[in-house]
Amino acid sequence: MKRIILTLVLAIATVAAASAQNYMVVNSEKVFKSIEAYNNALESIDALAAEYQQKVDAKFADVEKLYNNYMQVRATLSDAARQEREATILDAEAKATKYQESLFGSNGELMKKRLELIQPIQAQVFAVIEAISQQNGFDLVIDIASNPTVLYYSSKVDYTEKVIEALK
């Protein structure tokens, strides 16, 4: 009797486990690269980052000039003049660092632009993925682009192309 109950419980557990594995696989990197607006946004962000980097480099080059000029005349300056020049250099460096943070920081101009350009595209992609998963009754979506630990997946569960088609 115990064997029958144990076998029945094991069979039910196996069926439950098999039905719980209702998932689809998507390569989000491939999906995003297939969207022209996304690629254009990345190019725009890269160009803006290069422009910002030139501005930051110019600010730090000015600080370096101040420092080099100071080092050349340091021996001829009085203690008060040295302290004043050093304070000026430190202040210029702090301003350059603050400027760099305002452009490249987590709340900087580049991040704001990235959110402005990329977030609507991401929302659209995620909405399509959600719609496809709901239509097909999937409970889980695995992104193989950001999960390098996936060692194998069947092409039957890869819905990347369907997501790309739905976005067009």
C-alpha positions, -999 to +999 in steps of 0.1 A: +000+000+000+028+024+009+045+017-025+013+025-044+009+058-025+046+066-029+044+058-067+012+080-070+028+109-052+060+106-073+039+105-105+019+136-095+051+154-085+067+146-119+036+158-138+036+190-117+073+196-123+069+190-161+040+214-164+059+241-143+086+242-169+066+264-193+091+290-206+105+307-236+140+318-245+148+352-261+181+368-271+174+404-262+208+416-276+198+402-310+163+417-307+177+452-299+203+450-326+176+443-351+158+476-343+171+505-364+160+531-338+179+514-311+211+514-332+206+550-341+201+559-304+233+541-295+253+560-322+238+592-309+248+584-273+283+574-284+287+607-303+275+626-273+298+607-250+328+615-272+318+652-272+314+652-234+347+634-230+365+661-250+350+688-228+361+670-196+396+664-210+399+701-218+390+710-182+415+685-168+441+698-193+436+733-178+442+719-143+474+702-155+485+735-171+479+753-138+499+727-119+528+727-144+530+765-143+529+764-105+557+738-104+579+760-126+576+790-104+571+773-070+606+780-058+602+817-064+569+821-046+563+830-010+545+806+013+513+826+010+515+827-028+521+789-028+491+782-007+470+804-028+481+787-060+477+753-045+442+762-034+434+775-069+446+742-085+427+721-060+396+742-067+400+738-104+404+701-101+373+698-079+353+718-104+365+696-133+356+665-113+322+679-105+317+687-142+327+652-152+302+638-127+275+660-140+280+646-175+289+610-168+275+602-134+246+581-126+223+612-127+244+629-154+234+643-187+246+612-206+225+589-185+194+612-189+199+611-227+203+573-226+171+569-207+153+593-230+164+575-261+166+538-250+138+534-225+109+537-249+125+511-272+130+488-242+094+493-231+082+483-266+104+452-267+094+441-233+057+446-241+060+424-272+079+398-252+051+399-226+024+397-252+040+367-269+046+349-236+009+355-226-004+343-260+016+311-257+010+306-220+046+309-209+052+316-173+089+324-176+111+342-201+148+335-201+171+361-217+201+342-230+220+374-239+224+384-203+226+349-187+259+333-197+252+303-175+226+289-199+245+259-214+219+246-237+184+254-249+162+240-276+154+260-306+118+251-300+117+275-270+137+303-287+112+330-296+138+356-306+127+357-342+091+359-333+098+389-311+117+406-339+089+399-364+063+413-339+083+445-336+084+452-373 
